[in-house]
Amino acid sequence: APTTSAPTETEQVAAAEPVAEPVAPAPRTESPAPPVAEPLSREGRPKAKPPVRKLAKDLGVDLWSVQGSGTDGIITRDDVQAFASSAGSTTAQADSAPAVAGLNGSAAAGATAYAPFGSGPREERIPIKGVRKMTAQAMVGSAFTAPHVTEWVTVDVTKTMELVDRLKGSREFKDVKVTPLLVLAKALVLAIKRNPGMNATWDEAAQEIVQKNYVNLGIAAATPRGLIVPNIKDAHGMSMLELAQAIGALTATAREGRTQPAEMSGGTMTITNVGVFGVDSGTPIINPGESAIVCFGTIRKQPWVVTDADGNDEIAIRHVTQLAVSFDHRLIDGELGSKFLSDLAAIMADPAQALVWG
């Protein structure tokens, strides 16, 4: 997914809109207020069946304020709906009335300045099912099983951005999308090779650590159905071009809702790219069956201290991002997690380092 840079100062400051002169409200005829029932005794509970109580709760109606029309004064659905309609009409009239200025020029006490979010019930119940249900179960299982540790590092990725620009202009990459995420994906594979203990999982039943000598790289993708994490099988054996093609295919399939269950199983490590939302970093939860997840923040232009070949420091505008890694502390200690993150940052700071590590 493409990464956004920070908005300029000009973009962040919106021009002020001209303020119109106040206009006196046109006179209007008030409709008669609905009849108000006599206050009910608050002994016991209002007489209403459970479905009627639920309806009242959904509509924000206090049953003590409703006069029941049923046998022995029981409150019916029609009573609740009628009361809600009359109350809504009265509220709408009050909201549309001009605010009355107090002695200090502010709106008078009791005047409502808030607009409703929308029409309909105050609350809505949405069934938990499908992708949302599976994601919730997986996240709860991971969060309360694996002791999470998260580390961060801030990186100057100016050279990564220069590489991205060069790849975009190359003949080999003309038919694929090239973004900083591609460079991070390749860097992750190389960092795993240098720190293979990161690419493992904890088998509680067998009381074993399962070391995986392959990389199935998960890419978290937000879809209309919810968050899914398909993975690229055997990403460790792919060239940069093959990895770019695989990321493109994975993203397109997820966006179209065609991701198959097999594509979401067997992952060994995941990247979540929160930078596309303008977010700097996060503390992501590890995908079940894995032991680490990398969080990729937005890339911003900001002042950075740069040291030249003669050892002189100067402040320059550079492309800077944050990388974070959450890992399972049962099998990954602080030293291993830190070395992995440091290697990841080193490649993002200077992609030429990948040639040294191969």
N, C-alpha and C positions, 0 to 999 in steps of 0.2 A: 504494500500500500504506500502511496506517496507520502512524503514527510513535509510538513509545513514549517516555514521559518516564522520568526516573530513578526507581528505586524509593525509597520513603521509608526513613528510618533504621529505623523499626519493621519494615518489610517485609524489610529486608536482614538483620536480626538474628533468627535462629531461636531459639525457646525450647529450652533444654537438656532432653534426654530423661532421665528418672530412670534411674539405674544400678542394675541388678539385682544382688542378692547372688550370688557365685559358687556354682555348684552342682556337686557332685562328679559326674564322669561315671559312667554306669551301667556295670557290668562287662559285657564282651562276649567272645565266643569268637572268636579269631583264626583265619582260614582258613589252611590250609597255604600256604606260599610256593611259587611255581612253581619247578620245577627250573631251576637255573642251569647253562648250558653251560660247559665248560672254556674258559678264555681262548684266543682264536685267535692264531696267530702274526701279527705285524704286518708281515711281509715282503710286498712287493707291494701289491695291492689285494684287498679282499674279492671273492670270486667271485659276481658277480651281473650279470644282463643290464640294459641301460639302463632299461627300464620298471620293473624292480624297484628300481633305484637311485632313480628319481624317486619311486616310492611311499614308499620309506624316507625320502626328504627331506621329502615332504609330511607324513608321520606323525611326523617328528622322531626317527627311529630311527637309531642308529649301527650301521652294518652290521658293524663289527668285533665287536659284542656279540651278533650273531645266529649261531646254529649252523645251517649249511646242511644240508638234508635231500635235496637233489638229487644227481644223478650227480657224483661227484668232489667232493662237498661244496659244490656250487653253491647259493646262497641263492635260494629261490623266493618268490613273492608270499605263499604261505601261511605261510612262515617269518616274513616281516616282519610280517604281520597278527597272527600268533599272539604274536610278541614284543611288539608294540605293545599288544595286549589284556592280556597278563600284566603288562607294565610299568604300564599304566594302572590295573589293579586294585590293584597294590602302592602306587602313588602315591595313589590315592583313599583307601586305608586310612590311609596316613601323614597325609594332609591332614585326615582326620576325627578323628585322635587329638588329645587336649587338649595344648596347649602346655605345656612343662615350664619352670617358672620357674627362672632361674639365681640366683646368689648376690645379684645386684643387683635381682632382681625382674623382669627382662626375660625374654623367651622365650629358651630355650637355643639356642646356636649350632647351625645346621643345620636348625632348625625352619622350615617354610615358612608365611608368613603371607599369601601371595598366592593369590587364587582365579583359576582359569582364566577367560578371556573366555567360553568356551563349549566345547561338545563338538565333536569332529571334528578335521580336520587343523589343524596350527599355522598354515599359510598357505593362502591360496586365490587362485587365478588367475582373474581376471575378463576376458573378452575385451573389447578396446577396439573399440567399434563404435558406429554410430548417431550420436546427438547428441554423446556424449562424444568420439568420434573426430574429428568435424568441429570441435568446440570446441577440442580440443587442437591440431589443425593450424593453426587460425586464430590462436590465442594465440601459438604458437611463431613463426608467420610474422610477426605484428605486433611481438612483443617484440624479435625479432632483425633487423627491417627498419627500423622507425621508432625513432629515438632519442627515448626518452620523457623528459619533464620533468613533475614534479608539483608543484603549488603548493597551499597551504591558506589558508583564512581562517576565523576564528571570528566568528560573527554572532549578534547579539541578534535573534531572530525572534519576539518577543512580539507585534508588530503583525501578523505573518503569522498567528499562532495566533488572534488576535482576528478577522481577516478570515475564516479558516476557520469559526469559530463563527457568524459572521453569515451566511455563505453556506449553512451547514447549515440555518439557520432561515428561509431565503428561499424563496419560492414557486417561483421558477425552477429551483432546484437540489434540490427535494424528491425527485426520482426518480433522482438520481445520487449517487455517493459523492464526498464532498469531503474531501480530505486536504492536508497541506502539500506533497505531491508535485505536486499540481495547480498550486499557486502557483509552485513551482520550474519546472515545465514552461513556464508562461507567461513567467516571468522569463527563462528560457533563450532563448526565441524573440526576446524584445525585446533581450537582450544580444547576440545574433547580428546583429540588424539594425544595432546600433551598432558592431559589430566583425565585419564580413562576412568578413574574412580567416580567422576561426576555422572557417568553414563551407566548407572546401575540402579537396582531397585531392591527393596527390602521384602523378603518373603517371611512373613510372620509365622505361617503354619510350619514351614520347614526349618525356621530359624537359620536362614541363609541369606547372604547378600548375593544377588544374581548380577554378575558383571556382563554387560552386553557389548559385544565387539562389533557392533554395527550402529548406525545412527538413523533412526526414523524420526525426522525432524517435524514436530508439530508447529502449525501456524494458527494461532487463535483467530477466528473469523466471526465478525458480528453479522448475522443474517436476520431477515424478517422473522424467522422462527426462533431466534435466540442465538446464544453463543455456541459455536461448535469448534472443535479442534481437530481438523483432518491433518494427516501427517504425510510427509514425503518419504516413501520407503527407500532405504539404502542411500540416503543423501550423502553419506561419507564417500561414495564412489563416483559422485557426479562432478563434472567440470562446472565452471562458472556459468557457461551457457546452458547446460542441461539443468542446472539449479534454477536459473531464471525461467526457463520453460516450464519447469515443474511448479514453481510458485504461481506463475500465471495461470496454469491449468487448474490448480487447486483453488485459487481465488475465484475464477470464473464458475467453476462447478458449485462452490459454496454459495455464491451470489444467486445462482439460478435454482438453488434448492435441490441439486442432483447428487449431493455427497452421499456415498454409500456407507453403511456401518463399518465395512472392512477398512475404509479409508480413515476412520476415526479410532481404530484400535491398534495396539502394538507400538505406540509412540514411545520414544526414549527421552526426549527433551523437547520443550516447547518455547516458542518466542511469542510474546504478546506485544503488539505494536500500539501502545497507547498514544504515541506521538501523532498519529493521524487525527486525534481529537484535540490536539494542542496541549496535551498533558505532559508534564515534565518527567514524572516517574510514578511508581506505585509499589505495593507489596503484594504481588500476585500469589494466588494459591496454586500449589503444585497440582498438575494434572494427575489423577490416580494412575498408578502403575509406573510413574516416573519419579525422579528424585530431585529435579531442578526445573525451574522455569526462568527465562530471561525476559526482563521488561525493557522495552526500547522507547525512550522518551522523545519528545519533539526536538527538532534541531533548530536552534535559535542563533541569530547573529548577536554577539555580545563582546565586550572588551575582554581581552585575554593577554596575559604576559607572555611574550615570545622572546626566546633567547637566540641571538644570531650565532654565527660560526665563531665569532671572537669572544663569545661569552657575555655580550652586552644585552641587557633586557630593554624591551620596549613594549608599549601597549598597542595592540592591534585589534581590529575587528575580525573575529574568527567565527566559524560555525561550531557551536558547542551543543552537546547533548548529555543526557544522563543515562547510564546503564545500571540496571539493578538485577540481582539474581536472588531468588528465594530457593533454599535447598533444605532437604530432609536431614536434620542434624543427627539422626540415628546412625547414618552411614557416611555422612559428609561432615568433616570437622571444619573449623574456621580456617585452618591453613589451606586445605584443599579448595574450599570455596573461594577464598581470597586469591589464590594463584590462578584459578580458572577465570575469575572476573578480570584480573590484571592482564592475563593473556588476551582476553577478548577486547579489552580496552586498547591494548598495544596495537592490535591489527587495525582497529577502527581509527586510531590516531595516525597510523602509517601503514596502509595496505601492503607496502613493499615488504613488511616484516613477514608476510605469508610466504614469500619466496625463500626466506632464510629458514623458516620452519618446515616448509614443504608440506 
